[in-house]
């Protein structure tokens, strides 16, 4: 890939988002269908892939104090603007939320899980008013709308089955990150600052399970200490706490996931601040982290039964290794250590508990980078690790993409049949 192609890929995959991207994508799809209809619907039906449904069941919707799809759909139908993309709920305020709550009582949405959906990321919204119907379909990525002719012809984008930039390698990721024009990739630093600000929101309130706040408060210093490691953990899971609980915070996402964007950027940025890294070192480390996650995600697919924090934390391990003074060789060691450790972490939906998984992933990233700098790493006789780093990565993504389909079905079955 050329530098311009890689930069284009970064701009495509690293974008601002408000709220968990699965319910937000559903709101986005409903908003587009409403715009096509030309007025507020009096009936709404959404057809969702199981992965979209799984990630939208238990997550907070920004500025509402509520969780789940009904309020997200109501907001999409009332104040959503599709031009905002993953910030489709940007215009929420107490008045619009109050109206949306009334609307969802008056026009309850029908939500159907399509177990045979053409893609793991699939949303089809049908809205009606005055005897007229309009439809919109998102497939393949959180903001990709199928055109009318694609829908009519039954086109299946299948982005998950055939990733776009399959020729990207880890070596290319490293070479680009350390040689790219600094001004081209400076926006990644802005994204890291945005995500750090989300964490600081969580420190001022009560969000999720309060893990970030607990670590930040000093109450557990006798166990964890007041160290750079604790600061990395508190800021990363704090940003996740706020986002998963519905705080009205903007985060910079990665590959369609805000939590992945947080896990790619915050650990690297906090490490850089704690160790007085230069601005250039910080930006290049953030590029390594974000682009590594994008590379791994391309062969894994947008959504799977493998927790995205495994992917994003592997990116962070690379960025932190670079800030520790490591090069390409040490970076490959860090990823091997990550894959040898947390490759079995499942995704059981978006929820406040994601902060716990993010913390586990980031802690492993710091340990993996530290080991890598000692040239200590999992080698080819261990599990799914191979000598070649790209083959090792694809072993991980094969398990997540091909091997965990039944796991995904079982997770959804358990989640939808719990006795609360």
MIVEX-955695 format. One record per residue: z, x, y of N, C-alpha, C in turn. Coordinates in steps of 0.2 Angstrom, whole numbers, plus 5000, padded with zeros to 4 digits. Each point is the difference from the previous one (the first is absolute). Last residue first. Layout:
N
ZXYZXYZXY ...
This chain:
420
517448314937500450025005500649965001 498250074981500549955001500450025005 497450084995500750025000500449935001 497550044998500449964995500750025000 498350115013499849935001500449954996 500150244998500249995007499949925001 499450094979500750015001500249975007 497750024995500349954996500849995001 498850185010499949945004500349944996 500050214990500550005006499949935003 498650044982500749994998500449995006 497850065003500049934998500849984998 499550235005499949965006500149924999 499950164982500650005003500049965007 498150024988500449964996500750005004 498450155008499849935002500549954996 499950255001500649965002499849935001 498550194994500549994995500649955002 498050065015499849984993500649984995 500550085023499449965001499849964993 501850175001500149945005499549955000 499750194987500549974997500249945005 498450155007499749964994500649964997 500550145018499749945002499749964994 501150214995500449955003499749945002 498650174993500449984994500549955003 498850115016499649944997500349984993 501050185012500049955004499749944997 499850204989500749985000500149935004 497950125001500149964993500749985000 499650135018499749945001500049964994 500950215000500449965004499749935000 499950184980499649985005500349945004 501150084981499950065004499649985006 501449804990499550054997499950065005 501849774993499850065005499550044996 501249814991499349995002499850055005 501950074983499849935002499350005002 500850244998500449945001499749945002 499050224996500349984994500549945001 498950125018499549964996500349984993 501750045021499450034998499649964995 502049995021499849974994499350034998 501450155017499749935000499949984992 500850215020500349964994499749934999 499850185018499550004995500349984993 501149995022500250054995499550014995 499649835016500050075003500350054996 499949794991499350025001500150075003 501949874999499950034994499350045000 500649875018500550055000499850044993 498949805003499750055005500450074999 500749814988499450034997499750055005 502049885007500150044995499450044997 499749845017500350065003500250054994 499149794994499550045003500350075003 501449834990499650044995499550055003 501149855014500550054997499750044995 498849825008500050055005500550064998 499849814985499350035001500150065005 501849854998499950044994499450045000 500349855017500550065001500050044994 498749815000499750055005500550065000 500749814988499450044996499750065005 501649855009500450044995499450044996 499349845016500350065003500450054995 499049794994499550055000500350065003 501249794998500150054996499550065000 499749795012500550055004500150064995 497749894995500749975001500450055003 497549964986500250025006500749975002 499150044974499949965006500350035006 500050114979500249934998500149965007 499050254989500049965006500249934998 500750244987499649945001500049975007 500350264989500349955004499549945001 499750224987500149944997500349945004 499650245006499349974999500149934997 501650195009500049925001499449964999 500350254993500649975001500049925001 498150164997500550014995500649965000 498550015018499749964995500450014993 500650125019500149935002499849964994 499750234999500749994999500149925002 497850085003500250004993500749994999 499350025022499849944997500150004992 500650205012500449945002499849934997 498750204996500650004996500549945002 498050045012499849974994500750004995 500250105021499849925001499949974993 500250245002500649975000500049925001 498050125002500350014993500649975000 498950005021499749964995500350004993 501650095018499350005000499749954995 502650045014499650004994499249995002 502150005014499650065000499550014994 501549815008500450054997499650075000 498949805006500550025006500550054997 498449924985499650045005500550025005 500949864984499850074997499750045005 500349775005500750045001499950074997 498249854998500150025007500650045001 499549924978499550055002500150025008 501449834990500150074997499650055002 499549785007500650035004500250074997 498449874988499750025006500550045004 500849894982499650064997499650035007 501149805002500550055000499750074998 498749805000500150025007500550065000 499549904979499450035003500250035007 501649884988499850064996499550045004 500649795008500450055003499950074996 499049784994499650055005500550055003 500249884975500350005007499650055004 499049884978500350065002500250005008 498849834989500749994998500350075001 498049925017500150024992500749994998 498050005022500649974998500050014992 498350105013500449985005500749984997 498750194987499849935002500649985005 499550224988500649954997499849935002 498750185008499949994992500549964997 500150045023499449984999499849994993 502150095009499949935000499349974998 500650245003500249974994499949934999 499350105020499650024994500349974994 501249965020499449964999499550024994 502050125005500249934997499349965000 499850215009500250014993500149934997 499750025023499450004996500150014993 501949995014499649945001499450004995 501350205002500449954997499649935000 499150195012500150014992500349944997 500049995023499349994997500050024993 502050045011499949935000499349984997 500450235005500449984994500049924999 499050105019499650024994500449974993 501049975021499449955000499650024993 501950135006500249944998499449954999 499750225007500250004994500249934997 499450035023499450014995500250004993 501749995017499649944999499450004996 502150164994499649995006499649934999 502450044989499350014999499649995006 502549994994499750035006499350024999 501649894985499950074999499650035005 500649764999500750044998499850075000 498249865004500550005006500650044999 498449974982499750045006500550015005 500649854983500050074998499850055005 499649775004500750025001500250074997 497849924997500150005007500850025001 499249964978499750065003500250015007 500749804990500450064997499750075003 498949795007500750015002500450064997 497749934993500150035007500750025002 499249894979499550055001500250045007 501149804993500250054996499650075000 499549805013500750035002500150064996 498149884995499950045006500750035002 500049864981499750074999499950045006 500849785003500550054996499750064999 498649845008500450025005500650054997 497449944991500749994999500550045005 497550014997500249935000500749984999 499150235002499749964994500249934999 501550105017499550054997499849964994 501249945026499950004993499650054997 501749965022499350034998500050004992 501549825016500050074996499350024999 501649825016499450024998500050074996 501849785003499950075001499350024998 501849805000499350005004499950075002 501449924977500150025007499350005004 500649944976499749965005500150025007 500650114978500549945002499749965006 498950204991500149954995500449945001 499850185016499349974999500149944995 501950145005499849955006499449964998 500750174984500549945001499849955005 498850204998499849954995500549945000 500450185014499449975002499849954995 501850134995500249955005499449975003 499850174983500249934997500249955006 499450225007499449974996500249934997 501650135013499449975004499549974996 501850104988500349945005499449975004 499650204986500149944996500249945005 499850215010499349984997500149934996 502050105008499649985005499349974998 501450124985500249935001499749975006 499450224995499849964994500349935001 500650165016499349985001499849964994 502649995004499450054999499349985002 502749944997499649995006499550055000 501249904977500150055005499549985006 500649894978499350025002500050065005 502149904992499650004994499450045002 501549955017500450044995499650014994 499149875018499950075000500450044995 499749755005500050044993499950075001 500249865019500549974996500050044993 498450025020500550064998500649974995 497949895009500649995004500550054999 497849984989500050035007500649995003 499749924978499950075000500050035007 500249764998500650044997499950075000 498249875008500650005005500650044997 498149974986499850045005500650015005 500149844983500150064998499950065005 500149744999500350045005500150074998 498949804990500650024997500450055004 498349855013500050024993500650014997 500350015025499349994997500150024993 501349985025500249994993499449984996 500250165023500149934998500250004993 499450195013500349965005500249934998 498850174987500650035001500449955005 497849954995500449994994500750025001 498350065015500149935001500549984995 499250214999500550005005500249935001 498250044986500650024997500649995005 497849975007500249954996500750014997 499050175012500349955005500249944996 498850174989500750025001500449955005 497749974995500449984994500750035001 498550055017500049925000500549994994 499450225003500549985005500149924999 498450094987500650024997500649985005 497749965006500249964995500750024997 499050145016500249945003500249954995 499150194992500750025003500249935003 497950004991500550004995500750015003 498150025014500249934999500549994994 498850215005500649995004500349934999 497950114991500549974996500749995003 498050085012499749954995500649974996 500450195014499949935004499849954996 500150224991500749975001499949935004 498150114983500250005007500649965002 499850104975499749955004500250015008 500750134980499450035004499849955005 501749974983500250065003499550035005 499749794987500750005003500150065004 498149994985499949965006500750005005 500150114979499550045004499949965007 501349894982500350065003499650045006 499049824987500549975004500450065004 498450064984499749975006500549985005 500750064979499850065004499749985006 500549834985500650035003499950065004 498049834996500450044996500650025004 497849815000500550035004500550044995 498249854994499850075000500650045004 499849754998500350034994499950085000 499949805017499950075001500350044994 500049755000499450025004499950085000 501049854979500350035006499450035004 500249824980499550055002500250035007 501349834989499750034995499550065001 501249875017500550044996499650034994 498849875015500250065003500450044996 498649784998500350044995500250075002 498749795008500050075003500350054995 498649774995500750034999500050075003 498449765003500150075000500750025000 498849784999500550024996500150085000 498649855014499650044994500550024995 500849895020499549964997499750034994 501450135014500449954996499549964996 499050165014500450034994500349954996 499049935020499550014994500350034994 501349965020499949944997499550014994 501650215006499549965004499849934996 502450144998499349994997499649965004 502150165008499749934999499350004997 502250185003499349994999499849934998 502250115005499749975006499249994998 501650094984500449955003499649975006 498750094979500550035004500349955005 498749934980499950075000500550045004 499449755007500050034993499950075001 500349745013500150075001500050034993 499049765012500250044994500150075002 499749725010500050085001500350034994 499149735010500350054995499950075002 499949715008499850075001500450054995 499449715005500350064996499750065003 500349725008499650065000500450064997 500849775005499550004995499550065000 501949995015499649955002499449994995 501350214994500249965006499449955001 500950224982499649945002500349975006 499850254984500349965005499649945002 500450224981499649945002500449965004 499950274991500449955003499549945002 500450244983499549955002500449945003 500450274991500349945004499449965002 500650244985499649945001500449955003 500250254988500149985006499549945002 499950084979500750005001500249985007 497749914990500250075003500849995000 498649824993499550054999500350075002 501549794990499750025006499650064999 501449864984499350034999499750025006 502149895001500150064995499450034998 500949865022499450014995500050064996 501849825014499950074998499450004995 500749835021499850014994499950074998 501149825020499950074998499950004992 500049825023499950014992499950074999 501349905023499450034996500050004993 501049825020500250054995499450034996 500549875023499450024996500250054995 501749915013499549945001499450024996 501750165001500349934997499549955000 499550205010500050014993500349944996 499950015024499449994997500050004992 501950055013499949935000499349984997 500650235003500449974995499949924999 498850125017499850014993500449984995 500749995022499449954999499850014993 501650155007500349934999499549954999 499350225004500349994994500349934999 499150055021499550004995500349994993 501550045017499749935001499449994995 501250215001500549954998499649935000 498450194997500550005005500549944997 497550154993500649964998500550015006 497850104998500149965005500649954998 499050174985500250035006500349955005 499049994977500649965002500350035007 498150104989499849935001500649965002 499550244994500549985006499949935001 498550124985500750004997500649995005 497749925010500150034993500750004997 499049915021500550045000500150044994 498449835004499850065003500550055000 500349784992499750044995499850075003 502049835007499350025003499850054995 502049795000499750064998499350015003 501749815002499950055006499650074998 500249804985500249975007499850055005 499750044976499649935002500249985007 501150194991499350025000499649945002 502349974997499950045006499250015000 500749894981500149965006499950035006 500050134980499449955000500049965007 501950134995499550045002499349965001 502049894992500050015007499450055002 500249954977499949945004500050015008 500450194982499349985003500049935004 502250174998499549974996499449985003 502550025011499750044996499449964996 501650005025499849974994499650044996 500750035023500649994996499949974994 498450075018500149934998500749994997 498850215008500249955006500249934998 498650154982500250025007500249945004 500249994974499549995004500250015007 500950094975500249965006499350005004 500150004973500050055005500149965007 499649934976500750015002500150045006 497849934989500549954998500750015004 497850134999500149965006500649954999 499050164984500250045006500249965006 499149904979500650044999500350035006 498049895002500549964999500750034999 498050135000500149975007500649965000 499250074979500450055004500149985007 498849854985500750014999500450055003 497949885012500150044994500850014999 499149785013500250075001500050044993 499349775016499950024994500150085000 500649775017499950074999500050024992 499849775019500150024993499850085000 500649785019499850074998500250024993 499749795021500150014993499850084999 499849915021500549954998500150004992 499250195021499949964994500549954999 499150105024500550014995499949954994 497850095012500649965002500650014995 497750094997500049995008500649965002 499150114978500149935001499949975007 500150234996499349984998500049925000 502050115004499550015006499349984998 501749984984500249965005499550015006 499950154982499849934998500149955005 500950215004499250015000499749934998 502450024998499850005007499250005001 500950034979500149935002499849995007 500150224991499449964997500049925002 501850155007499350025003499549964997 502149974991500049975006499350025004 500450104980499949934999499949975006 500650225001499349994998499849934999 502250065004499750005006499249994999 501550014981500049945004499750005007 499950214989499849944995500049945004 500850205010499349995001499849954995 502450025014499750024993499349984999 500850035025500249964995499750034993 498850075020500649975002500249964994 498350235005500149944997500749975002 497950215005500749975002500049934996 498650214990500049955005500649975001 498650184984500650005003500049965007 498150014985500649994996500650015003 497850035011500049944996500649984997 499850215011500049955005500049934996 499750194987500750005003500149945004 497850044992500549974995500750005002 498450105014499949935000500449974995 500150235001500349975005499949935001 498950114983500850004999500349975005 497750045003500249944995500750004998 499250175014500049945004500149944995 500050224992500649995004499949935003 498750024977500050045007500749985004 499750004972500049965006500050045006 
